[in-house]
Amino acid sequence: MLRPDVTLAQLNARGTGKLPGLVGFRVIALEDRMLIAQMEITSQLLAPNGFLHAASIIALADTACGYGCLAHLPEGAENFTTVELKSNFLGTARDGILECVARPAHLGNTTQVWDATVTRQSDGRTIALFRCTQMVLWPRARA
């Protein structure tokens, strides 16, 4: 269930001065069991061969899934961390805007599993399919 205390503005501010801000990641929609994000392709996100670097796509998809996880943490949980990820690259791009739709496959108390599809906004062509597992972090008991 979507946490009512998490907003688009908070999520977008979270990346300032960090990798999400560096790559131009921005959340454009947040709903129960879904997050949509975008990233504009710039020359800094390209590999030396002139095509979009795989790590740029992973930055978009992993951040979208991570922010989705954050917005769906169980009550009392503190945070999360990615413990596994997998990407299948089906295409590439050199310019334009990428869109990522992230949805949970599992929302548990100890783990969450998120799937994401990355597409080119201009034609809707799928660039990558992504899945990650997030470990839910709980406050530590103090002795």
Secondary structure by P-SEA (a helix, b strand, c coil): cccccccaaaaaaccccccccccccccccccccbbbbbbbbccccccccccccaaaaaaaaaaaaaaaaaacccccccccccccbbbbbcccccccbbbbbbbbccccccbbbbbbbbbccccccccbbbbbbbbbbcccccc
